[in-house]
Amino acid sequence: MFVFLFLLSAILFGLGFLNPLWWVAAAVLLFTLVHHGRRRGSESGYGQYREDRDRRDRWDRRYRRQNRERWAREDRRSQDDHR
């Protein structure tokens, strides 16, 4: 798919000699390909796992801090209910 889109951008660049608007289309397509390629490469493997883990840890810390007292009350209530 990447090769097909790259060929399409080369064809659009060639057509740009007839009408400069095709150069704009080729530039947009190439920008999209490069941007998508960077994002796609960073989303795989250990790097993505580490980013997800860090994001989850930050969320857990924030959520724990905000709700610590409420959880303590709920724990006390549940312990009292079980007695």
mmCIF file of the N, C-alpha and C atoms, coordinates in Angstrom:
data_MODEL
# 
_entry.id   MODEL 
# 
loop_
_atom_site.group_PDB 
_atom_site.id 
_atom_site.type_symbol 
_atom_site.label_atom_id 
_atom_site.label_alt_id 
_atom_site.label_comp_id 
_atom_site.label_asym_id 
_atom_site.label_entity_id 
_atom_site.label_seq_id 
_atom_site.pdbx_PDB_ins_code 
_atom_site.Cartn_x 
_atom_site.Cartn_y 
_atom_site.Cartn_z 
_atom_site.occupancy 
_atom_site.B_iso_or_equiv 
_atom_site.pdbx_formal_charge 
_atom_site.auth_seq_id 
_atom_site.auth_comp_id 
_atom_site.auth_asym_id 
_atom_site.auth_atom_id 
_atom_site.pdbx_PDB_model_num 
ATOM 1   N N  . MET A 1 1  ? 0.823   -1.190 0.000   1.00 0.00 ? 1  MET A N  1 
ATOM 2   C CA . MET A 1 1  ? 0.000   0.000  0.000   1.00 0.00 ? 1  MET A CA 1 
ATOM 3   C C  . MET A 1 1  ? 0.869   1.256  0.000   1.00 0.00 ? 1  MET A C  1 
ATOM 4   N N  . PHE A 1 2  ? 1.915   1.247  0.831   1.00 0.00 ? 2  PHE A N  1 
ATOM 5   C CA . PHE A 1 2  ? 2.810   2.396  0.893   1.00 0.00 ? 2  PHE A CA 1 
ATOM 6   C C  . PHE A 1 2  ? 3.460   2.642  -0.471  1.00 0.00 ? 2  PHE A C  1 
ATOM 7   N N  . VAL A 1 3  ? 3.856   1.564  -1.137  1.00 0.00 ? 3  VAL A N  1 
ATOM 8   C CA . VAL A 1 3  ? 4.499   1.695  -2.455  1.00 0.00 ? 3  VAL A CA 1 
ATOM 9   C C  . VAL A 1 3  ? 3.518   2.287  -3.456  1.00 0.00 ? 3  VAL A C  1 
ATOM 10  N N  . PHE A 1 4  ? 2.273   1.819  -3.416  1.00 0.00 ? 4  PHE A N  1 
ATOM 11  C CA . PHE A 1 4  ? 1.257   2.349  -4.326  1.00 0.00 ? 4  PHE A CA 1 
ATOM 12  C C  . PHE A 1 4  ? 1.051   3.850  -4.108  1.00 0.00 ? 4  PHE A C  1 
ATOM 13  N N  . LEU A 1 5  ? 0.952   4.261  -2.866  1.00 0.00 ? 5  LEU A N  1 
ATOM 14  C CA . LEU A 1 5  ? 0.757   5.684  -2.579  1.00 0.00 ? 5  LEU A CA 1 
ATOM 15  C C  . LEU A 1 5  ? 1.983   6.509  -2.949  1.00 0.00 ? 5  LEU A C  1 
ATOM 16  N N  . PHE A 1 6  ? 3.161   5.919  -2.773  1.00 0.00 ? 6  PHE A N  1 
ATOM 17  C CA . PHE A 1 6  ? 4.376   6.625  -3.168  1.00 0.00 ? 6  PHE A CA 1 
ATOM 18  C C  . PHE A 1 6  ? 4.421   6.785  -4.689  1.00 0.00 ? 6  PHE A C  1 
ATOM 19  N N  . LEU A 1 7  ? 4.038   5.746  -5.428  1.00 0.00 ? 7  LEU A N  1 
ATOM 20  C CA . LEU A 1 7  ? 3.965   5.847  -6.901  1.00 0.00 ? 7  LEU A CA 1 
ATOM 21  C C  . LEU A 1 7  ? 2.932   6.890  -7.321  1.00 0.00 ? 7  LEU A C  1 
ATOM 22  N N  . LEU A 1 8  ? 1.817   6.909  -6.642  1.00 0.00 ? 8  LEU A N  1 
ATOM 23  C CA . LEU A 1 8  ? 0.789   7.903  -6.945  1.00 0.00 ? 8  LEU A CA 1 
ATOM 24  C C  . LEU A 1 8  ? 1.315   9.317  -6.742  1.00 0.00 ? 8  LEU A C  1 
ATOM 25  N N  . SER A 1 9  ? 2.078   9.515  -5.673  1.00 0.00 ? 9  SER A N  1 
ATOM 26  C CA . SER A 1 9  ? 2.639   10.848 -5.449  1.00 0.00 ? 9  SER A CA 1 
ATOM 27  C C  . SER A 1 9  ? 3.659   11.207 -6.531  1.00 0.00 ? 9  SER A C  1 
ATOM 28  N N  . ALA A 1 10 ? 4.426   10.226 -7.026  1.00 0.00 ? 10 ALA A N  1 
ATOM 29  C CA . ALA A 1 10 ? 5.372   10.489 -8.119  1.00 0.00 ? 10 ALA A CA 1 
ATOM 30  C C  . ALA A 1 10 ? 4.620   10.868 -9.393  1.00 0.00 ? 10 ALA A C  1 
ATOM 31  N N  . ILE A 1 11 ? 3.517   10.192 -9.645  1.00 0.00 ? 11 ILE A N  1 
ATOM 32  C CA . ILE A 1 11 ? 2.713   10.526 -10.829 1.00 0.00 ? 11 ILE A CA 1 
ATOM 33  C C  . ILE A 1 11 ? 2.124   11.927 -10.681 1.00 0.00 ? 11 ILE A C  1 
ATOM 34  N N  . LEU A 1 12 ? 1.632   12.238 -9.494  1.00 0.00 ? 12 LEU A N  1 
ATOM 35  C CA . LEU A 1 12 ? 1.083   13.575 -9.267  1.00 0.00 ? 12 LEU A CA 1 
ATOM 36  C C  . LEU A 1 12 ? 2.156   14.644 -9.424  1.00 0.00 ? 12 LEU A C  1 
ATOM 37  N N  . PHE A 1 13 ? 3.373   14.331 -8.992  1.00 0.00 ? 13 PHE A N  1 
ATOM 38  C CA . PHE A 1 13 ? 4.471   15.280 -9.167  1.00 0.00 ? 13 PHE A CA 1 
ATOM 39  C C  . PHE A 1 13 ? 4.753   15.499 -10.650 1.00 0.00 ? 13 PHE A C  1 
ATOM 40  N N  . GLY A 1 14 ? 4.736   14.423 -11.424 1.00 0.00 ? 14 GLY A N  1 
ATOM 41  C CA . GLY A 1 14 ? 4.940   14.545 -12.871 1.00 0.00 ? 14 GLY A CA 1 
ATOM 42  C C  . GLY A 1 14 ? 3.843   15.371 -13.528 1.00 0.00 ? 14 GLY A C  1 
ATOM 43  N N  . LEU A 1 15 ? 2.615   15.169 -13.088 1.00 0.00 ? 15 LEU A N  1 
ATOM 44  C CA . LEU A 1 15 ? 1.509   15.948 -13.638 1.00 0.00 ? 15 LEU A CA 1 
ATOM 45  C C  . LEU A 1 15 ? 1.601   17.416 -13.233 1.00 0.00 ? 15 LEU A C  1 
ATOM 46  N N  . GLY A 1 16 ? 2.384   17.704 -12.227 1.00 0.00 ? 16 GLY A N  1 
ATOM 47  C CA . GLY A 1 16 ? 2.548   19.075 -11.776 1.00 0.00 ? 16 GLY A CA 1 
ATOM 48  C C  . GLY A 1 16 ? 3.183   19.975 -12.820 1.00 0.00 ? 16 GLY A C  1 
ATOM 49  N N  . PHE A 1 17 ? 3.899   19.398 -13.778 1.00 0.00 ? 17 PHE A N  1 
ATOM 50  C CA . PHE A 1 17 ? 4.457   20.207 -14.860 1.00 0.00 ? 17 PHE A CA 1 
ATOM 51  C C  . PHE A 1 17 ? 3.360   20.709 -15.784 1.00 0.00 ? 17 PHE A C  1 
ATOM 52  N N  . LEU A 1 18 ? 2.214   20.024 -15.801 1.00 0.00 ? 18 LEU A N  1 
ATOM 53  C CA . LEU A 1 18 ? 1.080   20.483 -16.603 1.00 0.00 ? 18 LEU A CA 1 
ATOM 54  C C  . LEU A 1 18 ? 0.224   21.489 -15.823 1.00 0.00 ? 18 LEU A C  1 
ATOM 55  N N  . ASN A 1 19 ? 0.024   21.208 -14.538 1.00 0.00 ? 19 ASN A N  1 
ATOM 56  C CA . ASN A 1 19 ? -0.793  22.081 -13.715 1.00 0.00 ? 19 ASN A CA 1 
ATOM 57  C C  . ASN A 1 19 ? -0.198  22.069 -12.306 1.00 0.00 ? 19 ASN A C  1 
ATOM 58  N N  . PRO A 1 20 ? 0.220   23.205 -11.775 1.00 0.00 ? 20 PRO A N  1 
ATOM 59  C CA . PRO A 1 20 ? 0.866   23.246 -10.457 1.00 0.00 ? 20 PRO A CA 1 
ATOM 60  C C  . PRO A 1 20 ? -0.004  22.737 -9.307  1.00 0.00 ? 20 PRO A C  1 
ATOM 61  N N  . LEU A 1 21 ? -1.306  22.659 -9.510  1.00 0.00 ? 21 LEU A N  1 
ATOM 62  C CA . LEU A 1 21 ? -2.182  22.142 -8.476  1.00 0.00 ? 21 LEU A CA 1 
ATOM 63  C C  . LEU A 1 21 ? -1.850  20.682 -8.148  1.00 0.00 ? 21 LEU A C  1 
ATOM 64  N N  . TRP A 1 22 ? -1.354  19.943 -9.136  1.00 0.00 ? 22 TRP A N  1 
ATOM 65  C CA . TRP A 1 22 ? -0.969  18.542 -8.899  1.00 0.00 ? 22 TRP A CA 1 
ATOM 66  C C  . TRP A 1 22 ? 0.232   18.466 -7.955  1.00 0.00 ? 22 TRP A C  1 
ATOM 67  N N  . TRP A 1 23 ? 1.103   19.474 -7.989  1.00 0.00 ? 23 TRP A N  1 
ATOM 68  C CA . TRP A 1 23 ? 2.242   19.495 -7.062  1.00 0.00 ? 23 TRP A CA 1 
ATOM 69  C C  . TRP A 1 23 ? 1.743   19.631 -5.617  1.00 0.00 ? 23 TRP A C  1 
ATOM 70  N N  . VAL A 1 24 ? 0.720   20.437 -5.444  1.00 0.00 ? 24 VAL A N  1 
ATOM 71  C CA . VAL A 1 24 ? 0.143   20.589 -4.114  1.00 0.00 ? 24 VAL A CA 1 
ATOM 72  C C  . VAL A 1 24 ? -0.440  19.257 -3.645  1.00 0.00 ? 24 VAL A C  1 
ATOM 73  N N  . ALA A 1 25 ? -1.148  18.577 -4.540  1.00 0.00 ? 25 ALA A N  1 
ATOM 74  C CA . ALA A 1 25 ? -1.723  17.281 -4.187  1.00 0.00 ? 25 ALA A CA 1 
ATOM 75  C C  . ALA A 1 25 ? -0.626  16.279 -3.847  1.00 0.00 ? 25 ALA A C  1 
ATOM 76  N N  . ALA A 1 26 ? 0.469   16.277 -4.615  1.00 0.00 ? 26 ALA A N  1 
ATOM 77  C CA . ALA A 1 26 ? 1.584   15.369 -4.335  1.00 0.00 ? 26 ALA A CA 1 
ATOM 78  C C  . ALA A 1 26 ? 2.229   15.697 -3.000  1.00 0.00 ? 26 ALA A C  1 
ATOM 79  N N  . ALA A 1 27 ? 2.374   16.977 -2.706  1.00 0.00 ? 27 ALA A N  1 
ATOM 80  C CA . ALA A 1 27 ? 2.983   17.375 -1.439  1.00 0.00 ? 27 ALA A CA 1 
ATOM 81  C C  . ALA A 1 27 ? 2.110   16.951 -0.255  1.00 0.00 ? 27 ALA A C  1 
ATOM 82  N N  . VAL A 1 28 ? 0.807   17.116 -0.378  1.00 0.00 ? 28 VAL A N  1 
ATOM 83  C CA . VAL A 1 28 ? -0.110  16.704 0.687   1.00 0.00 ? 28 VAL A CA 1 
ATOM 84  C C  . VAL A 1 28 ? -0.049  15.199 0.889   1.00 0.00 ? 28 VAL A C  1 
ATOM 85  N N  . LEU A 1 29 ? -0.013  14.455 -0.202  1.00 0.00 ? 29 LEU A N  1 
ATOM 86  C CA . LEU A 1 29 ? 0.063   13.000 -0.111  1.00 0.00 ? 29 LEU A CA 1 
ATOM 87  C C  . LEU A 1 29 ? 1.371   12.552 0.535   1.00 0.00 ? 29 LEU A C  1 
ATOM 88  N N  . LEU A 1 30 ? 2.477   13.156 0.148   1.00 0.00 ? 30 LEU A N  1 
ATOM 89  C CA . LEU A 1 30 ? 3.770   12.806 0.748   1.00 0.00 ? 30 LEU A CA 1 
ATOM 90  C C  . LEU A 1 30 ? 3.819   13.167 2.229   1.00 0.00 ? 30 LEU A C  1 
ATOM 91  N N  . PHE A 1 31 ? 3.272   14.317 2.563   1.00 0.00 ? 31 PHE A N  1 
ATOM 92  C CA . PHE A 1 31 ? 3.227   14.706 3.983   1.00 0.00 ? 31 PHE A CA 1 
ATOM 93  C C  . PHE A 1 31 ? 2.419   13.696 4.788   1.00 0.00 ? 31 PHE A C  1 
ATOM 94  N N  . THR A 1 32 ? 1.287   13.292 4.250   1.00 0.00 ? 32 THR A N  1 
ATOM 95  C CA . THR A 1 32 ? 0.445   12.308 4.929   1.00 0.00 ? 32 THR A CA 1 
ATOM 96  C C  . THR A 1 32 ? 1.172   10.984 5.086   1.00 0.00 ? 32 THR A C  1 
ATOM 97  N N  . LEU A 1 33 ? 1.877   10.555 4.044   1.00 0.00 ? 33 LEU A N  1 
ATOM 98  C CA . LEU A 1 33 ? 2.624   9.296  4.118   1.00 0.00 ? 33 LEU A CA 1 
ATOM 99  C C  . LEU A 1 33 ? 3.705   9.353  5.185   1.00 0.00 ? 33 LEU A C  1 
ATOM 100 N N  . VAL A 1 34 ? 4.452   10.450 5.215   1.00 0.00 ? 34 VAL A N  1 
ATOM 101 C CA . VAL A 1 34 ? 5.534   10.577 6.194   1.00 0.00 ? 34 VAL A CA 1 
ATOM 102 C C  . VAL A 1 34 ? 4.966   10.657 7.607   1.00 0.00 ? 34 VAL A C  1 
ATOM 103 N N  . HIS A 1 35 ? 3.922   11.446 7.783   1.00 0.00 ? 35 HIS A N  1 
ATOM 104 C CA . HIS A 1 35 ? 3.322   11.598 9.103   1.00 0.00 ? 35 HIS A CA 1 
ATOM 105 C C  . HIS A 1 35 ? 2.741   10.272 9.594   1.00 0.00 ? 35 HIS A C  1 
ATOM 106 N N  . HIS A 1 36 ? 2.046   9.562  8.719   1.00 0.00 ? 36 HIS A N  1 
ATOM 107 C CA . HIS A 1 36 ? 1.464   8.269  9.090   1.00 0.00 ? 36 HIS A CA 1 
ATOM 108 C C  . HIS A 1 36 ? 2.562   7.250  9.374   1.00 0.00 ? 36 HIS A C  1 
ATOM 109 N N  . GLY A 1 37 ? 3.636   7.282  8.619   1.00 0.00 ? 37 GLY A N  1 
ATOM 110 C CA . GLY A 1 37 ? 4.747   6.355  8.837   1.00 0.00 ? 37 GLY A CA 1 
ATOM 111 C C  . GLY A 1 37 ? 5.424   6.574  10.171  1.00 0.00 ? 37 GLY A C  1 
ATOM 112 N N  . ARG A 1 38 ? 5.587   7.814  10.577  1.00 0.00 ? 38 ARG A N  1 
ATOM 113 C CA . ARG A 1 38 ? 6.191   8.112  11.876  1.00 0.00 ? 38 ARG A CA 1 
ATOM 114 C C  . ARG A 1 38 ? 5.301   7.632  13.004  1.00 0.00 ? 38 ARG A C  1 
ATOM 115 N N  . ARG A 1 39 ? 4.005   7.924  12.888  1.00 0.00 ? 39 ARG A N  1 
ATOM 116 C CA . ARG A 1 39 ? 3.082   7.515  13.933  1.00 0.00 ? 39 ARG A CA 1 
ATOM 117 C C  . ARG A 1 39 ? 2.988   6.001  14.019  1.00 0.00 ? 39 ARG A C  1 
ATOM 118 N N  . ARG A 1 40 ? 2.948   5.356  12.889  1.00 0.00 ? 40 ARG A N  1 
ATOM 119 C CA . ARG A 1 40 ? 2.815   3.904  12.852  1.00 0.00 ? 40 ARG A CA 1 
ATOM 120 C C  . ARG A 1 40 ? 4.041   3.226  13.452  1.00 0.00 ? 40 ARG A C  1 
ATOM 121 N N  . GLY A 1 41 ? 5.216   3.752  13.181  1.00 0.00 ? 41 GLY A N  1 
ATOM 122 C CA . GLY A 1 41 ? 6.434   3.165  13.709  1.00 0.00 ? 41 GLY A CA 1 
ATOM 123 C C  . GLY A 1 41 ? 6.560   3.325  15.203  1.00 0.00 ? 41 GLY A C  1 
ATOM 124 N N  . SER A 1 42 ? 6.048   4.412  15.748  1.00 0.00 ? 42 SER A N  1 
ATOM 125 C CA . SER A 1 42 ? 6.174   4.643  17.184  1.00 0.00 ? 42 SER A CA 1 
ATOM 126 C C  . SER A 1 42 ? 5.129   3.875  17.977  1.00 0.00 ? 42 SER A C  1 
ATOM 127 N N  . GLU A 1 43 ? 4.123   3.326  17.301  1.00 0.00 ? 43 GLU A N  1 
ATOM 128 C CA . GLU A 1 43 ? 3.056   2.649  18.006  1.00 0.00 ? 43 GLU A CA 1 
ATOM 129 C C  . GLU A 1 43 ? 3.273   1.152  18.130  1.00 0.00 ? 43 GLU A C  1 
ATOM 130 N N  . SER A 1 44 ? 4.452   0.678  17.842  1.00 0.00 ? 44 SER A N  1 
ATOM 131 C CA . SER A 1 44 ? 4.653   -0.759 17.913  1.00 0.00 ? 44 SER A CA 1 
ATOM 132 C C  . SER A 1 44 ? 5.788   -1.082 18.864  1.00 0.00 ? 44 SER A C  1 
ATOM 133 N N  . GLY A 1 45 ? 5.726   -2.264 19.413  1.00 0.00 ? 45 GLY A N  1 
ATOM 134 C CA . GLY A 1 45 ? 6.825   -2.759 20.216  1.00 0.00 ? 45 GLY A CA 1 
ATOM 135 C C  . GLY A 1 45 ? 6.846   -2.237 21.628  1.00 0.00 ? 45 GLY A C  1 
ATOM 136 N N  . TYR A 1 46 ? 8.017   -2.304 22.207  1.00 0.00 ? 46 TYR A N  1 
ATOM 137 C CA . TYR A 1 46 ? 8.184   -1.971 23.615  1.00 0.00 ? 46 TYR A CA 1 
ATOM 138 C C  . TYR A 1 46 ? 7.909   -0.500 23.903  1.00 0.00 ? 46 TYR A C  1 
ATOM 139 N N  . GLY A 1 47 ? 8.237   0.378  22.956  1.00 0.00 ? 47 GLY A N  1 
ATOM 140 C CA . GLY A 1 47 ? 7.999   1.813  23.170  1.00 0.00 ? 47 GLY A CA 1 
ATOM 141 C C  . GLY A 1 47 ? 6.531   2.108  23.421  1.00 0.00 ? 47 GLY A C  1 
ATOM 142 N N  . GLN A 1 48 ? 5.655   1.495  22.637  1.00 0.00 ? 48 GLN A N  1 
ATOM 143 C CA . GLN A 1 48 ? 4.223   1.704  22.832  1.00 0.00 ? 48 GLN A CA 1 
ATOM 144 C C  . GLN A 1 48 ? 3.761   1.103  24.146  1.00 0.00 ? 48 GLN A C  1 
ATOM 145 N N  . TYR A 1 49 ? 4.283   -0.062 24.480  1.00 0.00 ? 49 TYR A N  1 
ATOM 146 C CA . TYR A 1 49 ? 3.939   -0.683 25.757  1.00 0.00 ? 49 TYR A CA 1 
ATOM 147 C C  . TYR A 1 49 ? 4.332   0.225  26.921  1.00 0.00 ? 49 TYR A C  1 
ATOM 148 N N  . ARG A 1 50 ? 5.541   0.789  26.831  1.00 0.00 ? 50 ARG A N  1 
ATOM 149 C CA . ARG A 1 50 ? 6.020   1.656  27.906  1.00 0.00 ? 50 ARG A CA 1 
ATOM 150 C C  . ARG A 1 50 ? 5.177   2.925  28.013  1.00 0.00 ? 50 ARG A C  1 
ATOM 151 N N  . GLU A 1 51 ? 4.808   3.514  26.859  1.00 0.00 ? 51 GLU A N  1 
ATOM 152 C CA . GLU A 1 51 ? 3.951   4.700  26.890  1.00 0.00 ? 51 GLU A CA 1 
ATOM 153 C C  . GLU A 1 51 ? 2.590   4.388  27.502  1.00 0.00 ? 51 GLU A C  1 
ATOM 154 N N  . ASP A 1 52 ? 2.007   3.248  27.122  1.00 0.00 ? 52 ASP A N  1 
ATOM 155 C CA . ASP A 1 52 ? 0.713   2.863  27.677  1.00 0.00 ? 52 ASP A CA 1 
ATOM 156 C C  . ASP A 1 52 ? 0.812   2.619  29.180  1.00 0.00 ? 52 ASP A C  1 
ATOM 157 N N  . ARG A 1 53 ? 1.871   1.936  29.599  1.00 0.00 ? 53 ARG A N  1 
ATOM 158 C CA . ARG A 1 53 ? 2.066   1.644  31.020  1.00 0.00 ? 53 ARG A CA 1 
ATOM 159 C C  . ARG A 1 53 ? 2.231   2.941  31.813  1.00 0.00 ? 53 ARG A C  1 
ATOM 160 N N  . ASP A 1 54 ? 3.036   3.868  31.294  1.00 0.00 ? 54 ASP A N  1 
ATOM 161 C CA . ASP A 1 54 ? 3.239   5.141  31.987  1.00 0.00 ? 54 ASP A CA 1 
ATOM 162 C C  . ASP A 1 54 ? 1.949   5.945  32.064  1.00 0.00 ? 54 ASP A C  1 
ATOM 163 N N  . ARG A 1 55 ? 1.187   5.953  30.965  1.00 0.00 ? 55 ARG A N  1 
ATOM 164 C CA . ARG A 1 55 ? -0.077  6.677  30.956  1.00 0.00 ? 55 ARG A CA 1 
ATOM 165 C C  . ARG A 1 55 ? -1.042  6.066  31.967  1.00 0.00 ? 55 ARG A C  1 
ATOM 166 N N  . ARG A 1 56 ? -1.109  4.751  32.026  1.00 0.00 ? 56 ARG A N  1 
ATOM 167 C CA . ARG A 1 56 ? -1.973  4.070  32.983  1.00 0.00 ? 56 ARG A CA 1 
ATOM 168 C C  . ARG A 1 56 ? -1.529  4.341  34.419  1.00 0.00 ? 56 ARG A C  1 
ATOM 169 N N  . ASP A 1 57 ? -0.222  4.347  34.665  1.00 0.00 ? 57 ASP A N  1 
ATOM 170 C CA . ASP A 1 57 ? 0.283   4.645  36.007  1.00 0.00 ? 57 ASP A CA 1 
ATOM 171 C C  . ASP A 1 57 ? -0.059  6.067  36.433  1.00 0.00 ? 57 ASP A C  1 
ATOM 172 N N  . ARG A 1 58 ? 0.101   7.024  35.505  1.00 0.00 ? 58 ARG A N  1 
ATOM 173 C CA . ARG A 1 58 ? -0.257  8.410  35.841  1.00 0.00 ? 58 ARG A CA 1 
ATOM 174 C C  . ARG A 1 58 ? -1.738  8.515  36.178  1.00 0.00 ? 58 ARG A C  1 
ATOM 175 N N  . TRP A 1 59 ? -2.583  7.843  35.386  1.00 0.00 ? 59 TRP A N  1 
ATOM 176 C CA . TRP A 1 59 ? -4.015  7.875  35.631  1.00 0.00 ? 59 TRP A CA 1 
ATOM 177 C C  . TRP A 1 59 ? -4.335  7.244  36.984  1.00 0.00 ? 59 TRP A C  1 
ATOM 178 N N  . ASP A 1 60 ? -3.705  6.113  37.276  1.00 0.00 ? 60 ASP A N  1 
ATOM 179 C CA . ASP A 1 60 ? -3.963  5.440  38.548  1.00 0.00 ? 60 ASP A CA 1 
ATOM 180 C C  . ASP A 1 60 ? -3.558  6.317  39.729  1.00 0.00 ? 60 ASP A C  1 
ATOM 181 N N  . ARG A 1 61 ? -2.397  6.947  39.634  1.00 0.00 ? 61 ARG A N  1 
ATOM 182 C CA . ARG A 1 61 ? -1.964  7.815  40.730  1.00 0.00 ? 61 ARG A CA 1 
ATOM 183 C C  . ARG A 1 61 ? -2.931  8.973  40.929  1.00 0.00 ? 61 ARG A C  1 
ATOM 184 N N  . ARG A 1 62 ? -3.354  9.592  39.849  1.00 0.00 ? 62 ARG A N  1 
ATOM 185 C CA . ARG A 1 62 ? -4.274  10.728 39.938  1.00 0.00 ? 62 ARG A CA 1 
ATOM 186 C C  . ARG A 1 62 ? -5.613  10.278 40.511  1.00 0.00 ? 62 ARG A C  1 
ATOM 187 N N  . TYR A 1 63 ? -6.111  9.163  40.035  1.00 0.00 ? 63 TYR A N  1 
ATOM 188 C CA . TYR A 1 63 ? -7.412  8.686  40.475  1.00 0.00 ? 63 TYR A CA 1 
ATOM 189 C C  . TYR A 1 63 ? -7.361  8.252  41.934  1.00 0.00 ? 63 TYR A C  1 
ATOM 190 N N  . ARG A 1 64 ? -6.267  7.583  42.309  1.00 0.00 ? 64 ARG A N  1 
ATOM 191 C CA . ARG A 1 64 ? -6.115  7.154  43.693  1.00 0.00 ? 64 ARG A CA 1 
ATOM 192 C C  . ARG A 1 64 ? -6.092  8.352  44.631  1.00 0.00 ? 64 ARG A C  1 
ATOM 193 N N  . ARG A 1 65 ? -5.341  9.378  44.267  1.00 0.00 ? 65 ARG A N  1 
ATOM 194 C CA . ARG A 1 65 ? -5.229  10.562 45.105  1.00 0.00 ? 65 ARG A CA 1 
ATOM 195 C C  . ARG A 1 65 ? -6.585  11.221 45.304  1.00 0.00 ? 65 ARG A C  1 
ATOM 196 N N  . GLN A 1 66 ? -7.364  11.305 44.251  1.00 0.00 ? 66 GLN A N  1 
ATOM 197 C CA . GLN A 1 66 ? -8.640  11.995 44.338  1.00 0.00 ? 66 GLN A CA 1 
ATOM 198 C C  . GLN A 1 66 ? -9.681  11.201 45.109  1.00 0.00 ? 66 GLN A C  1 
ATOM 199 N N  . ASN A 1 67 ? -9.575  9.890  45.099  1.00 0.00 ? 67 ASN A N  1 
ATOM 200 C CA . ASN A 1 67 ? -10.639 9.074  45.664  1.00 0.00 ? 67 ASN A CA 1 
ATOM 201 C C  . ASN A 1 67 ? -10.223 8.254  46.872  1.00 0.00 ? 67 ASN A C  1 
ATOM 202 N N  . ARG A 1 68 ? -9.074  8.513  47.428  1.00 0.00 ? 68 ARG A N  1 
ATOM 203 C CA . ARG A 1 68 ? -8.579  7.723  48.546  1.00 0.00 ? 68 ARG A CA 1 
ATOM 204 C C  . ARG A 1 68 ? -9.542  7.735  49.727  1.00 0.00 ? 68 ARG A C  1 
ATOM 205 N N  . GLU A 1 69 ? -10.067 8.911  50.084  1.00 0.00 ? 69 GLU A N  1 
ATOM 206 C CA . GLU A 1 69 ? -10.973 9.009  51.227  1.00 0.00 ? 69 GLU A CA 1 
ATOM 207 C C  . GLU A 1 69 ? -12.288 8.288  50.961  1.00 0.00 ? 69 GLU A C  1 
ATOM 208 N N  . ARG A 1 70 ? -12.808 8.423  49.765  1.00 0.00 ? 70 ARG A N  1 
ATOM 209 C CA . ARG A 1 70 ? -14.063 7.750  49.428  1.00 0.00 ? 70 ARG A CA 1 
ATOM 210 C C  . ARG A 1 70 ? -13.894 6.238  49.497  1.00 0.00 ? 70 ARG A C  1 
ATOM 211 N N  . TRP A 1 71 ? -12.770 5.744  48.998  1.00 0.00 ? 71 TRP A N  1 
ATOM 212 C CA . TRP A 1 71 ? -12.514 4.298  49.047  1.00 0.00 ? 71 TRP A CA 1 
ATOM 213 C C  . TRP A 1 71 ? -12.386 3.821  50.491  1.00 0.00 ? 71 TRP A C  1 
ATOM 214 N N  . ALA A 1 72 ? -11.755 4.621  51.342  1.00 0.00 ? 72 ALA A N  1 
ATOM 215 C CA . ALA A 1 72 ? -11.619 4.243  52.745  1.00 0.00 ? 72 ALA A CA 1 
ATOM 216 C C  . ALA A 1 72 ? -12.998 4.153  53.396  1.00 0.00 ? 72 ALA A C  1 
ATOM 217 N N  . ARG A 1 73 ? -13.883 5.106  53.114  1.00 0.00 ? 73 ARG A N  1 
ATOM 218 C CA . ARG A 1 73 ? -15.246 5.061  53.656  1.00 0.00 ? 73 ARG A CA 1 
ATOM 219 C C  . ARG A 1 73 ? -15.983 3.821  53.172  1.00 0.00 ? 73 ARG A C  1 
ATOM 220 N N  . GLU A 1 74 ? -15.875 3.535  51.869  1.00 0.00 ? 74 GLU A N  1 
ATOM 221 C CA . GLU A 1 74 ? -16.545 2.357  51.321  1.00 0.00 ? 74 GLU A CA 1 
ATOM 222 C C  . GLU A 1 74 ? -16.001 1.077  51.935  1.00 0.00 ? 74 GLU A C  1 
ATOM 223 N N  . ASP A 1 75 ? -14.694 1.021  52.163  1.00 0.00 ? 75 ASP A N  1 
ATOM 224 C CA . ASP A 1 75 ? -14.114 -0.163 52.792  1.00 0.00 ? 75 ASP A CA 1 
ATOM 225 C C  . ASP A 1 75 ? -14.642 -0.330 54.216  1.00 0.00 ? 75 ASP A C  1 
ATOM 226 N N  . ARG A 1 76 ? -14.726 0.765  54.957  1.00 0.00 ? 76 ARG A N  1 
ATOM 227 C CA . ARG A 1 76 ? -15.248 0.684  56.328  1.00 0.00 ? 76 ARG A CA 1 
ATOM 228 C C  . ARG A 1 76 ? -16.702 0.233  56.322  1.00 0.00 ? 76 ARG A C  1 
ATOM 229 N N  . ARG A 1 77 ? -17.490 0.771  55.387  1.00 0.00 ? 77 ARG A N  1 
ATOM 230 C CA . ARG A 1 77 ? -18.901 0.381  55.294  1.00 0.00 ? 77 ARG A CA 1 
ATOM 231 C C  . ARG A 1 77 ? -19.035 -1.100 54.952  1.00 0.00 ? 77 ARG A C  1 
ATOM 232 N N  . SER A 1 78 ? -18.237 -1.571 54.004  1.00 0.00 ? 78 SER A N  1 
ATOM 233 C CA . SER A 1 78 ? -18.342 -2.975 53.613  1.00 0.00 ? 78 SER A CA 1 
ATOM 234 C C  . SER A 1 78 ? -17.897 -3.894 54.745  1.00 0.00 ? 78 SER A C  1 
ATOM 235 N N  . GLN A 1 79 ? -16.900 -3.477 55.523  1.00 0.00 ? 79 GLN A N  1 
ATOM 236 C CA . GLN A 1 79 ? -16.468 -4.285 56.658  1.00 0.00 ? 79 GLN A CA 1 
ATOM 237 C C  . GLN A 1 79 ? -17.554 -4.299 57.729  1.00 0.00 ? 79 GLN A C  1 
ATOM 238 N N  . ASP A 1 80 ? -18.212 -3.170 57.953  1.00 0.00 ? 80 ASP A N  1 
ATOM 239 C CA . ASP A 1 80 ? -19.279 -3.103 58.941  1.00 0.00 ? 80 ASP A CA 1 
ATOM 240 C C  . ASP A 1 80 ? -20.478 -3.938 58.490  1.00 0.00 ? 80 ASP A C  1 
ATOM 241 N N  . ASP A 1 81 ? -20.755 -3.963 57.189  1.00 0.00 ? 81 ASP A N  1 
ATOM 242 C CA . ASP A 1 81 ? -21.881 -4.726 56.670  1.00 0.00 ? 81 ASP A CA 1 
ATOM 243 C C  . ASP A 1 81 ? -21.651 -6.234 56.797  1.00 0.00 ? 81 ASP A C  1 
ATOM 244 N N  . HIS A 1 82 ? -20.401 -6.663 56.717  1.00 0.00 ? 82 HIS A N  1 
ATOM 245 C CA . HIS A 1 82 ? -20.088 -8.082 56.780  1.00 0.00 ? 82 HIS A CA 1 
ATOM 246 C C  . HIS A 1 82 ? -20.066 -8.616 58.200  1.00 0.00 ? 82 HIS A C  1 
ATOM 247 N N  . ARG A 1 83 ? -20.082 -7.756 59.181  1.00 0.00 ? 83 ARG A N  1 
ATOM 248 C CA . ARG A 1 83 ? -20.017 -8.203 60.591  1.00 0.00 ? 83 ARG A CA 1 
ATOM 249 C C  . ARG A 1 83 ? -21.348 -8.608 61.112  1.00 0.00 ? 83 ARG A C  1 
# 
